[in-house]
Structure formats: structure tokens, C-alpha cells
Amino acid sequence: MAAEVACVTCYFRHIKHVFEKAEIEITNANKQEVDRIIHGIVGVKYSNRPDTWREVKKRIAENEEDFVSKLREEWKKHA
């Protein structure tokens, strides 16, 4: 299970700055939920990790502040 979670969230290391701006502290307990939220924001099926990472990079490049805002808003709904 731990290896599965690590694989699910392997792209997180590339967007630490986004989590900081969104005021989200990533923990082992919340990684999967944050990942599900991100999949919802970018509109990619949950199990499709490569497409998710591709879309996350695109959205951040286009408008990082909008992505951060959406992530923060969705996280507050789940927290």
C-alpha cells in the first residue's frame, strides 16, 4: 500500500511550491485525498497518472494562481 501511495503522488515533489501557496501541508494521511482533488480540478480520471501530471503542468504554466486558488478552495471543502 505504501508503494502505491508513493507512486500515486510521485508528481507532488515537483509542485511543493503550489502546496505552500495553497497552504496545504502534505502528510501521509492526506496525500491520496489531495491527489483526488487535483484529478478533479484537471478533469482527468483518477487512475490516469501520466495524463494528470501533464495537465497539472499545463494548468500551472498557464495560470498558477488560478490553479492554487482552486486547489485551496477544494481542500477547504474536504478539510
PyMOL Python script that loads the backbone (N, CA, C, O; Angstrom):
from pymol import cmd

cmd.read_pdbstr("""\
ATOM      1  N   MET A   1       0.824  -1.203   0.000  1.00  0.00           N
ATOM      2  CA  MET A   1       0.000   0.000   0.000  1.00  0.00           C
ATOM      3  C   MET A   1       0.858   1.253   0.000  1.00  0.00           C
ATOM      4  O   MET A   1       0.554   2.198  -0.727  1.00  0.00           O
ATOM      5  N   ALA A   2       1.917   1.290   0.789  1.00  0.00           N
ATOM      6  CA  ALA A   2       2.773   2.477   0.853  1.00  0.00           C
ATOM      7  C   ALA A   2       3.408   2.766  -0.494  1.00  0.00           C
ATOM      8  O   ALA A   2       3.504   3.928  -0.890  1.00  0.00           O
ATOM      9  N   ALA A   3       3.843   1.736  -1.209  1.00  0.00           N
ATOM     10  CA  ALA A   3       4.436   1.936  -2.534  1.00  0.00           C
ATOM     11  C   ALA A   3       3.401   2.481  -3.501  1.00  0.00           C
ATOM     12  O   ALA A   3       3.721   3.321  -4.342  1.00  0.00           O
ATOM     13  N   GLU A   4       2.162   2.014  -3.393  1.00  0.00           N
ATOM     14  CA  GLU A   4       1.089   2.502  -4.247  1.00  0.00           C
ATOM     15  C   GLU A   4       0.830   3.980  -3.997  1.00  0.00           C
ATOM     16  O   GLU A   4       0.679   4.744  -4.950  1.00  0.00           O
ATOM     17  N   VAL A   5       0.776   4.398  -2.748  1.00  0.00           N
ATOM     18  CA  VAL A   5       0.558   5.800  -2.407  1.00  0.00           C
ATOM     19  C   VAL A   5       1.715   6.641  -2.912  1.00  0.00           C
ATOM     20  O   VAL A   5       1.497   7.722  -3.459  1.00  0.00           O
ATOM     21  N   ALA A   6       2.934   6.169  -2.741  1.00  0.00           N
ATOM     22  CA  ALA A   6       4.099   6.913  -3.211  1.00  0.00           C
ATOM     23  C   ALA A   6       4.028   7.112  -4.714  1.00  0.00           C
ATOM     24  O   ALA A   6       4.331   8.198  -5.208  1.00  0.00           O
ATOM     25  N   CYS A   7       3.633   6.080  -5.450  1.00  0.00           N
ATOM     26  CA  CYS A   7       3.522   6.164  -6.899  1.00  0.00           C
ATOM     27  C   CYS A   7       2.389   7.108  -7.300  1.00  0.00           C
ATOM     28  O   CYS A   7       2.524   7.884  -8.245  1.00  0.00           O
ATOM     29  N   VAL A   8       1.303   7.037  -6.596  1.00  0.00           N
ATOM     30  CA  VAL A   8       0.157   7.886  -6.883  1.00  0.00           C
ATOM     31  C   VAL A   8       0.539   9.355  -6.793  1.00  0.00           C
ATOM     32  O   VAL A   8       0.075  10.169  -7.591  1.00  0.00           O
ATOM     33  N   THR A   9       1.360   9.690  -5.852  1.00  0.00           N
ATOM     34  CA  THR A   9       1.682  11.096  -5.595  1.00  0.00           C
ATOM     35  C   THR A   9       3.114  11.454  -5.974  1.00  0.00           C
ATOM     36  O   THR A   9       3.664  12.423  -5.450  1.00  0.00           O
ATOM     37  N   CYS A  10       3.724  10.693  -6.874  1.00  0.00           N
ATOM     38  CA  CYS A  10       5.132  10.944  -7.205  1.00  0.00           C
ATOM     39  C   CYS A  10       5.342  12.332  -7.805  1.00  0.00           C
ATOM     40  O   CYS A  10       6.433  12.889  -7.679  1.00  0.00           O
ATOM     41  N   TYR A  11       4.332  12.900  -8.453  1.00  0.00           N
ATOM     42  CA  TYR A  11       4.491  14.232  -9.033  1.00  0.00           C
ATOM     43  C   TYR A  11       4.431  15.347  -7.983  1.00  0.00           C
ATOM     44  O   TYR A  11       4.753  16.496  -8.287  1.00  0.00           O
ATOM     45  N   PHE A  12       4.030  15.026  -6.773  1.00  0.00           N
ATOM     46  CA  PHE A  12       3.924  16.035  -5.719  1.00  0.00           C
ATOM     47  C   PHE A  12       5.247  16.752  -5.471  1.00  0.00           C
ATOM     48  O   PHE A  12       5.257  17.943  -5.161  1.00  0.00           O
ATOM     49  N   ARG A  13       6.353  16.042  -5.603  1.00  0.00           N
ATOM     50  CA  ARG A  13       7.651  16.663  -5.320  1.00  0.00           C
ATOM     51  C   ARG A  13       7.937  17.830  -6.265  1.00  0.00           C
ATOM     52  O   ARG A  13       8.737  18.709  -5.943  1.00  0.00           O
ATOM     53  N   HIS A  14       7.287  17.840  -7.427  1.00  0.00           N
ATOM     54  CA  HIS A  14       7.503  18.901  -8.403  1.00  0.00           C
ATOM     55  C   HIS A  14       6.622  20.126  -8.153  1.00  0.00           C
ATOM     56  O   HIS A  14       6.839  21.182  -8.748  1.00  0.00           O
ATOM     57  N   ILE A  15       5.641  19.983  -7.283  1.00  0.00           N
ATOM     58  CA  ILE A  15       4.719  21.106  -7.068  1.00  0.00           C
ATOM     59  C   ILE A  15       4.611  21.497  -5.594  1.00  0.00           C
ATOM     60  O   ILE A  15       3.569  21.974  -5.146  1.00  0.00           O
ATOM     61  N   LYS A  16       5.678  21.293  -4.860  1.00  0.00           N
ATOM     62  CA  LYS A  16       5.687  21.681  -3.440  1.00  0.00           C
ATOM     63  C   LYS A  16       5.335  23.153  -3.269  1.00  0.00           C
ATOM     64  O   LYS A  16       4.626  23.526  -2.334  1.00  0.00           O
ATOM     65  N   HIS A  17       5.835  23.986  -4.179  1.00  0.00           N
ATOM     66  CA  HIS A  17       5.562  25.424  -4.093  1.00  0.00           C
ATOM     67  C   HIS A  17       4.066  25.714  -4.228  1.00  0.00           C
ATOM     68  O   HIS A  17       3.562  26.665  -3.629  1.00  0.00           O
ATOM     69  N   VAL A  18       3.366  24.910  -5.001  1.00  0.00           N
ATOM     70  CA  VAL A  18       1.921  25.078  -5.166  1.00  0.00           C
ATOM     71  C   VAL A  18       1.209  24.755  -3.856  1.00  0.00           C
ATOM     72  O   VAL A  18       0.298  25.472  -3.442  1.00  0.00           O
ATOM     73  N   PHE A  19       1.627  23.675  -3.213  1.00  0.00           N
ATOM     74  CA  PHE A  19       1.026  23.315  -1.929  1.00  0.00           C
ATOM     75  C   PHE A  19       1.296  24.388  -0.879  1.00  0.00           C
ATOM     76  O   PHE A  19       0.423  24.699  -0.068  1.00  0.00           O
ATOM     77  N   GLU A  20       2.492  24.951  -0.892  1.00  0.00           N
ATOM     78  CA  GLU A  20       2.811  26.025   0.056  1.00  0.00           C
ATOM     79  C   GLU A  20       1.911  27.229  -0.179  1.00  0.00           C
ATOM     80  O   GLU A  20       1.372  27.793   0.774  1.00  0.00           O
ATOM     81  N   LYS A  21       1.741  27.628  -1.430  1.00  0.00           N
ATOM     82  CA  LYS A  21       0.874  28.770  -1.750  1.00  0.00           C
ATOM     83  C   LYS A  21      -0.579  28.493  -1.385  1.00  0.00           C
ATOM     84  O   LYS A  21      -1.305  29.396  -0.970  1.00  0.00           O
ATOM     85  N   ALA A  22      -0.999  27.240  -1.543  1.00  0.00           N
ATOM     86  CA  ALA A  22      -2.379  26.862  -1.218  1.00  0.00           C
ATOM     87  C   ALA A  22      -2.564  26.601   0.273  1.00  0.00           C
ATOM     88  O   ALA A  22      -3.674  26.332   0.734  1.00  0.00           O
ATOM     89  N   GLU A  23      -1.466  26.684   1.021  1.00  0.00           N
ATOM     90  CA  GLU A  23      -1.470  26.464   2.467  1.00  0.00           C
ATOM     91  C   GLU A  23      -1.941  25.054   2.821  1.00  0.00           C
ATOM     92  O   GLU A  23      -2.743  24.855   3.734  1.00  0.00           O
ATOM     93  N   ILE A  24      -1.413  24.076   2.066  1.00  0.00           N
ATOM     94  CA  ILE A  24      -1.728  22.670   2.307  1.00  0.00           C
ATOM     95  C   ILE A  24      -0.447  21.956   2.702  1.00  0.00           C
ATOM     96  O   ILE A  24       0.529  21.941   1.953  1.00  0.00           O
ATOM     97  N   GLU A  25      -0.463  21.370   3.878  1.00  0.00           N
ATOM     98  CA  GLU A  25       0.669  20.561   4.324  1.00  0.00           C
ATOM     99  C   GLU A  25       0.387  19.115   3.933  1.00  0.00           C
ATOM    100  O   GLU A  25      -0.580  18.512   4.399  1.00  0.00           O
ATOM    101  N   ILE A  26       1.232  18.572   3.083  1.00  0.00           N
ATOM    102  CA  ILE A  26       1.050  17.202   2.622  1.00  0.00           C
ATOM    103  C   ILE A  26       1.582  16.240   3.672  1.00  0.00           C
ATOM    104  O   ILE A  26       2.726  16.346   4.114  1.00  0.00           O
ATOM    105  N   THR A  27       0.727  15.297   4.063  1.00  0.00           N
ATOM    106  CA  THR A  27       1.102  14.264   5.029  1.00  0.00           C
ATOM    107  C   THR A  27       0.751  12.899   4.434  1.00  0.00           C
ATOM    108  O   THR A  27       0.046  12.809   3.428  1.00  0.00           O
ATOM    109  N   ASN A  28       1.248  11.856   5.064  1.00  0.00           N
ATOM    110  CA  ASN A  28       0.875  10.509   4.620  1.00  0.00           C
ATOM    111  C   ASN A  28      -0.631  10.300   4.720  1.00  0.00           C
ATOM    112  O   ASN A  28      -1.215   9.555   3.933  1.00  0.00           O
ATOM    113  N   ALA A  29      -1.248  10.954   5.678  1.00  0.00           N
ATOM    114  CA  ALA A  29      -2.683  10.784   5.900  1.00  0.00           C
ATOM    115  C   ALA A  29      -3.538  11.482   4.838  1.00  0.00           C
ATOM    116  O   ALA A  29      -4.662  11.052   4.580  1.00  0.00           O
ATOM    117  N   ASN A  30      -3.024  12.553   4.218  1.00  0.00           N
ATOM    118  CA  ASN A  30      -3.869  13.299   3.283  1.00  0.00           C
ATOM    119  C   ASN A  30      -3.428  13.241   1.817  1.00  0.00           C
ATOM    120  O   ASN A  30      -4.084  13.827   0.956  1.00  0.00           O
ATOM    121  N   LYS A  31      -2.333  12.547   1.525  1.00  0.00           N
ATOM    122  CA  LYS A  31      -1.812  12.513   0.150  1.00  0.00           C
ATOM    123  C   LYS A  31      -2.852  12.057  -0.872  1.00  0.00           C
ATOM    124  O   LYS A  31      -3.040  12.704  -1.902  1.00  0.00           O
ATOM    125  N   GLN A  32      -3.514  10.959  -0.590  1.00  0.00           N
ATOM    126  CA  GLN A  32      -4.473  10.432  -1.561  1.00  0.00           C
ATOM    127  C   GLN A  32      -5.650  11.373  -1.764  1.00  0.00           C
ATOM    128  O   GLN A  32      -6.128  11.529  -2.887  1.00  0.00           O
ATOM    129  N   GLU A  33      -6.120  11.995  -0.705  1.00  0.00           N
ATOM    130  CA  GLU A  33      -7.244  12.925  -0.840  1.00  0.00           C
ATOM    131  C   GLU A  33      -6.841  14.143  -1.667  1.00  0.00           C
ATOM    132  O   GLU A  33      -7.605  14.590  -2.522  1.00  0.00           O
ATOM    133  N   VAL A  34      -5.655  14.680  -1.422  1.00  0.00           N
ATOM    134  CA  VAL A  34      -5.169  15.815  -2.211  1.00  0.00           C
ATOM    135  C   VAL A  34      -5.032  15.394  -3.673  1.00  0.00           C
ATOM    136  O   VAL A  34      -5.379  16.157  -4.574  1.00  0.00           O
ATOM    137  N   ASP A  35      -4.534  14.195  -3.907  1.00  0.00           N
ATOM    138  CA  ASP A  35      -4.390  13.688  -5.271  1.00  0.00           C
ATOM    139  C   ASP A  35      -5.747  13.594  -5.964  1.00  0.00           C
ATOM    140  O   ASP A  35      -5.875  13.957  -7.133  1.00  0.00           O
ATOM    141  N   ARG A  36      -6.750  13.111  -5.251  1.00  0.00           N
ATOM    142  CA  ARG A  36      -8.102  13.026  -5.829  1.00  0.00           C
ATOM    143  C   ARG A  36      -8.640  14.423  -6.156  1.00  0.00           C
ATOM    144  O   ARG A  36      -9.286  14.615  -7.186  1.00  0.00           O
ATOM    145  N   ILE A  37      -8.378  15.377  -5.296  1.00  0.00           N
ATOM    146  CA  ILE A  37      -8.817  16.752  -5.536  1.00  0.00           C
ATOM    147  C   ILE A  37      -8.157  17.295  -6.800  1.00  0.00           C
ATOM    148  O   ILE A  37      -8.820  17.911  -7.634  1.00  0.00           O
ATOM    149  N   ILE A  38      -6.862  17.068  -6.939  1.00  0.00           N
ATOM    150  CA  ILE A  38      -6.139  17.548  -8.122  1.00  0.00           C
ATOM    151  C   ILE A  38      -6.697  16.899  -9.385  1.00  0.00           C
ATOM    152  O   ILE A  38      -6.883  17.578 -10.395  1.00  0.00           O
ATOM    153  N   HIS A  39      -6.965  15.598  -9.341  1.00  0.00           N
ATOM    154  CA  HIS A  39      -7.559  14.930 -10.501  1.00  0.00           C
ATOM    155  C   HIS A  39      -8.886  15.593 -10.871  1.00  0.00           C
ATOM    156  O   HIS A  39      -9.181  15.785 -12.051  1.00  0.00           O
ATOM    157  N   GLY A  40      -9.675  15.937  -9.870  1.00  0.00           N
ATOM    158  CA  GLY A  40     -10.944  16.601 -10.137  1.00  0.00           C
ATOM    159  C   GLY A  40     -10.768  17.975 -10.752  1.00  0.00           C
ATOM    160  O   GLY A  40     -11.511  18.349 -11.660  1.00  0.00           O
ATOM    161  N   ILE A  41      -9.801  18.724 -10.275  1.00  0.00           N
ATOM    162  CA  ILE A  41      -9.545  20.062 -10.802  1.00  0.00           C
ATOM    163  C   ILE A  41      -9.160  19.999 -12.273  1.00  0.00           C
ATOM    164  O   ILE A  41      -9.640  20.798 -13.077  1.00  0.00           O
ATOM    165  N   VAL A  42      -8.300  19.057 -12.626  1.00  0.00           N
ATOM    166  CA  VAL A  42      -7.822  18.983 -14.012  1.00  0.00           C
ATOM    167  C   VAL A  42      -8.724  18.127 -14.899  1.00  0.00           C
ATOM    168  O   VAL A  42      -8.524  18.071 -16.113  1.00  0.00           O
ATOM    169  N   GLY A  43      -9.718  17.460 -14.303  1.00  0.00           N
ATOM    170  CA  GLY A  43     -10.687  16.704 -15.082  1.00  0.00           C
ATOM    171  C   GLY A  43     -10.140  15.446 -15.733  1.00  0.00           C
ATOM    172  O   GLY A  43     -10.510  15.106 -16.857  1.00  0.00           O
ATOM    173  N   VAL A  44      -9.255  14.756 -15.020  1.00  0.00           N
ATOM    174  CA  VAL A  44      -8.665  13.523 -15.537  1.00  0.00           C
ATOM    175  C   VAL A  44      -9.081  12.372 -14.626  1.00  0.00           C
ATOM    176  O   VAL A  44      -9.098  12.512 -13.403  1.00  0.00           O
ATOM    177  N   LYS A  45      -9.419  11.227 -15.237  1.00  0.00           N
ATOM    178  CA  LYS A  45      -9.802  10.041 -14.478  1.00  0.00           C
ATOM    179  C   LYS A  45      -8.747   9.739 -13.418  1.00  0.00           C
ATOM    180  O   LYS A  45      -7.550   9.850 -13.683  1.00  0.00           O
ATOM    181  N   TYR A  46      -9.182   9.363 -12.232  1.00  0.00           N
ATOM    182  CA  TYR A  46      -8.274   9.210 -11.089  1.00  0.00           C
ATOM    183  C   TYR A  46      -7.122   8.260 -11.344  1.00  0.00           C
ATOM    184  O   TYR A  46      -6.014   8.517 -10.873  1.00  0.00           O
ATOM    185  N   SER A  47      -7.330   7.197 -12.052  1.00  0.00           N
ATOM    186  CA  SER A  47      -6.249   6.221 -12.227  1.00  0.00           C
ATOM    187  C   SER A  47      -5.253   6.597 -13.322  1.00  0.00           C
ATOM    188  O   SER A  47      -4.261   5.892 -13.512  1.00  0.00           O
ATOM    189  N   ASN A  48      -5.492   7.686 -14.042  1.00  0.00           N
ATOM    190  CA  ASN A  48      -4.625   8.057 -15.157  1.00  0.00           C
ATOM    191  C   ASN A  48      -3.578   9.067 -14.701  1.00  0.00           C
ATOM    192  O   ASN A  48      -3.762  10.274 -14.858  1.00  0.00           O
ATOM    193  N   ARG A  49      -2.496   8.577 -14.145  1.00  0.00           N
ATOM    194  CA  ARG A  49      -1.474   9.446 -13.562  1.00  0.00           C
ATOM    195  C   ARG A  49      -0.668  10.245 -14.585  1.00  0.00           C
ATOM    196  O   ARG A  49      -0.446  11.436 -14.366  1.00  0.00           O
ATOM    197  N   PRO A  50      -0.218   9.645 -15.692  1.00  0.00           N
ATOM    198  CA  PRO A  50       0.568  10.437 -16.654  1.00  0.00           C
ATOM    199  C   PRO A  50      -0.220  11.612 -17.234  1.00  0.00           C
ATOM    200  O   PRO A  50       0.316  12.713 -17.363  1.00  0.00           O
ATOM    201  N   ASP A  51      -1.485  11.386 -17.583  1.00  0.00           N
ATOM    202  CA  ASP A  51      -2.295  12.476 -18.115  1.00  0.00           C
ATOM    203  C   ASP A  51      -2.557  13.536 -17.054  1.00  0.00           C
ATOM    204  O   ASP A  51      -2.627  14.727 -17.359  1.00  0.00           O
ATOM    205  N   THR A  52      -2.701  13.101 -15.818  1.00  0.00           N
ATOM    206  CA  THR A  52      -2.908  14.061 -14.729  1.00  0.00           C
ATOM    207  C   THR A  52      -1.706  14.972 -14.590  1.00  0.00           C
ATOM    208  O   THR A  52      -1.860  16.192 -14.533  1.00  0.00           O
ATOM    209  N   TRP A  53      -0.512  14.404 -14.534  1.00  0.00           N
ATOM    210  CA  TRP A  53       0.697  15.206 -14.379  1.00  0.00           C
ATOM    211  C   TRP A  53       0.860  16.146 -15.566  1.00  0.00           C
ATOM    212  O   TRP A  53       1.242  17.303 -15.388  1.00  0.00           O
ATOM    213  N   ARG A  54       0.577  15.670 -16.772  1.00  0.00           N
ATOM    214  CA  ARG A  54       0.681  16.507 -17.967  1.00  0.00           C
ATOM    215  C   ARG A  54      -0.269  17.707 -17.862  1.00  0.00           C
ATOM    216  O   ARG A  54       0.109  18.836 -18.175  1.00  0.00           O
ATOM    217  N   GLU A  55      -1.495  17.451 -17.421  1.00  0.00           N
ATOM    218  CA  GLU A  55      -2.490  18.521 -17.308  1.00  0.00           C
ATOM    219  C   GLU A  55      -2.162  19.474 -16.159  1.00  0.00           C
ATOM    220  O   GLU A  55      -2.367  20.682 -16.283  1.00  0.00           O
ATOM    221  N   VAL A  56      -1.658  18.948 -15.050  1.00  0.00           N
ATOM    222  CA  VAL A  56      -1.257  19.803 -13.925  1.00  0.00           C
ATOM    223  C   VAL A  56      -0.166  20.767 -14.378  1.00  0.00           C
ATOM    224  O   VAL A  56      -0.245  21.965 -14.105  1.00  0.00           O
ATOM    225  N   LYS A  57       0.847  20.257 -15.066  1.00  0.00           N
ATOM    226  CA  LYS A  57       1.937  21.122 -15.559  1.00  0.00           C
ATOM    227  C   LYS A  57       1.394  22.199 -16.486  1.00  0.00           C
ATOM    228  O   LYS A  57       1.793  23.361 -16.400  1.00  0.00           O
ATOM    229  N   LYS A  58       0.490  21.814 -17.364  1.00  0.00           N
ATOM    230  CA  LYS A  58      -0.106  22.764 -18.308  1.00  0.00           C
ATOM    231  C   LYS A  58      -0.871  23.858 -17.569  1.00  0.00           C
ATOM    232  O   LYS A  58      -0.700  25.045 -17.851  1.00  0.00           O
ATOM    233  N   ARG A  59      -1.708  23.453 -16.631  1.00  0.00           N
ATOM    234  CA  ARG A  59      -2.520  24.433 -15.888  1.00  0.00           C
ATOM    235  C   ARG A  59      -1.649  25.390 -15.078  1.00  0.00           C
ATOM    236  O   ARG A  59      -1.915  26.591 -15.029  1.00  0.00           O
ATOM    237  N   ILE A  60      -0.618  24.856 -14.450  1.00  0.00           N
ATOM    238  CA  ILE A  60       0.276  25.701 -13.656  1.00  0.00           C
ATOM    239  C   ILE A  60       1.006  26.678 -14.563  1.00  0.00           C
ATOM    240  O   ILE A  60       1.170  27.845 -14.207  1.00  0.00           O
ATOM    241  N   ALA A  61       1.446  26.221 -15.726  1.00  0.00           N
ATOM    242  CA  ALA A  61       2.145  27.097 -16.673  1.00  0.00           C
ATOM    243  C   ALA A  61       1.221  28.193 -17.197  1.00  0.00           C
ATOM    244  O   ALA A  61       1.652  29.330 -17.388  1.00  0.00           O
ATOM    245  N   GLU A  62      -0.036  27.860 -17.427  1.00  0.00           N
ATOM    246  CA  GLU A  62      -0.994  28.825 -17.958  1.00  0.00           C
ATOM    247  C   GLU A  62      -1.405  29.857 -16.918  1.00  0.00           C
ATOM    248  O   GLU A  62      -1.462  31.052 -17.210  1.00  0.00           O
ATOM    249  N   ASN A  63      -1.691  29.396 -15.706  1.00  0.00           N
ATOM    250  CA  ASN A  63      -2.173  30.317 -14.674  1.00  0.00           C
ATOM    251  C   ASN A  63      -2.009  29.659 -13.304  1.00  0.00           C
ATOM    252  O   ASN A  63      -2.937  29.049 -12.773  1.00  0.00           O
ATOM    253  N   GLU A  64      -0.824  29.796 -12.757  1.00  0.00           N
ATOM    254  CA  GLU A  64      -0.524  29.145 -11.481  1.00  0.00           C
ATOM    255  C   GLU A  64      -1.436  29.627 -10.360  1.00  0.00           C
ATOM    256  O   GLU A  64      -1.904  28.825  -9.552  1.00  0.00           O
ATOM    257  N   GLU A  65      -1.687  30.915 -10.310  1.00  0.00           N
ATOM    258  CA  GLU A  65      -2.508  31.447  -9.217  1.00  0.00           C
ATOM    259  C   GLU A  65      -3.933  30.900  -9.259  1.00  0.00           C
ATOM    260  O   GLU A  65      -4.532  30.651  -8.213  1.00  0.00           O
ATOM    261  N   ASP A  66      -4.473  30.711 -10.452  1.00  0.00           N
ATOM    262  CA  ASP A  66      -5.808  30.133 -10.577  1.00  0.00           C
ATOM    263  C   ASP A  66      -5.811  28.688 -10.086  1.00  0.00           C
ATOM    264  O   ASP A  66      -6.729  28.268  -9.381  1.00  0.00           O
ATOM    265  N   PHE A  67      -4.781  27.928 -10.459  1.00  0.00           N
ATOM    266  CA  PHE A  67      -4.677  26.539 -10.011  1.00  0.00           C
ATOM    267  C   PHE A  67      -4.563  26.483  -8.494  1.00  0.00           C
ATOM    268  O   PHE A  67      -5.230  25.678  -7.844  1.00  0.00           O
ATOM    269  N   VAL A  68      -3.724  27.335  -7.935  1.00  0.00           N
ATOM    270  CA  VAL A  68      -3.543  27.385  -6.480  1.00  0.00           C
ATOM    271  C   VAL A  68      -4.868  27.726  -5.803  1.00  0.00           C
ATOM    272  O   VAL A  68      -5.240  27.106  -4.807  1.00  0.00           O
ATOM    273  N   SER A  69      -5.567  28.702  -6.341  1.00  0.00           N
ATOM    274  CA  SER A  69      -6.841  29.121  -5.764  1.00  0.00           C
ATOM    275  C   SER A  69      -7.866  27.984  -5.777  1.00  0.00           C
ATOM    276  O   SER A  69      -8.556  27.754  -4.784  1.00  0.00           O
ATOM    277  N   LYS A  70      -7.960  27.280  -6.899  1.00  0.00           N
ATOM    278  CA  LYS A  70      -8.895  26.154  -6.993  1.00  0.00           C
ATOM    279  C   LYS A  70      -8.513  25.043  -6.024  1.00  0.00           C
ATOM    280  O   LYS A  70      -9.377  24.456  -5.372  1.00  0.00           O
ATOM    281  N   LEU A  71      -7.227  24.759  -5.932  1.00  0.00           N
ATOM    282  CA  LEU A  71      -6.762  23.715  -5.018  1.00  0.00           C
ATOM    283  C   LEU A  71      -7.083  24.089  -3.576  1.00  0.00           C
ATOM    284  O   LEU A  71      -7.580  23.256  -2.818  1.00  0.00           O
ATOM    285  N   ARG A  72      -6.809  25.318  -3.193  1.00  0.00           N
ATOM    286  CA  ARG A  72      -7.093  25.780  -1.832  1.00  0.00           C
ATOM    287  C   ARG A  72      -8.592  25.683  -1.533  1.00  0.00           C
ATOM    288  O   ARG A  72      -8.992  25.209  -0.470  1.00  0.00           O
ATOM    289  N   GLU A  73      -9.406  26.133  -2.476  1.00  0.00           N
ATOM    290  CA  GLU A  73     -10.858  26.117  -2.292  1.00  0.00           C
ATOM    291  C   GLU A  73     -11.387  24.688  -2.130  1.00  0.00           C
ATOM    292  O   GLU A  73     -12.191  24.418  -1.238  1.00  0.00           O
ATOM    293  N   GLU A  74     -10.938  23.788  -2.983  1.00  0.00           N
ATOM    294  CA  GLU A  74     -11.390  22.395  -2.897  1.00  0.00           C
ATOM    295  C   GLU A  74     -10.885  21.723  -1.625  1.00  0.00           C
ATOM    296  O   GLU A  74     -11.601  20.924  -1.021  1.00  0.00           O
ATOM    297  N   TRP A  75      -9.669  22.037  -1.216  1.00  0.00           N
ATOM    298  CA  TRP A  75      -9.117  21.444   0.009  1.00  0.00           C
ATOM    299  C   TRP A  75      -9.930  21.883   1.222  1.00  0.00           C
ATOM    300  O   TRP A  75     -10.192  21.082   2.119  1.00  0.00           O
ATOM    301  N   LYS A  76     -10.326  23.145   1.251  1.00  0.00           N
ATOM    302  CA  LYS A  76     -11.110  23.643   2.383  1.00  0.00           C
ATOM    303  C   LYS A  76     -12.454  22.928   2.485  1.00  0.00           C
ATOM    304  O   LYS A  76     -12.975  22.747   3.586  1.00  0.00           O
ATOM    305  N   LYS A  77     -13.014  22.522   1.357  1.00  0.00           N
ATOM    306  CA  LYS A  77     -14.276  21.779   1.367  1.00  0.00           C
ATOM    307  C   LYS A  77     -14.097  20.398   1.991  1.00  0.00           C
ATOM    308  O   LYS A  77     -15.026  19.863   2.597  1.00  0.00           O
ATOM    309  N   HIS A  78     -12.902  19.818   1.844  1.00  0.00           N
ATOM    310  CA  HIS A  78     -12.640  18.466   2.331  1.00  0.00           C
ATOM    311  C   HIS A  78     -12.007  18.432   3.716  1.00  0.00           C
ATOM    312  O   HIS A  78     -12.057  17.411   4.401  1.00  0.00           O
ATOM    313  N   ALA A  79     -11.422  19.530   4.121  1.00  0.00           N
ATOM    314  CA  ALA A  79     -10.688  19.548   5.399  1.00  0.00           C
ATOM    315  C   ALA A  79     -11.619  19.625   6.584  1.00  0.00           C
ATOM    316  O   ALA A  79     -11.162  19.648   7.727  1.00  0.00           O
TER     317      ALA A  79
END
""", "prot")
cmd.dss("prot")
cmd.show_as("cartoon", "prot")
cmd.util.cbc("prot")
cmd.orient("prot")
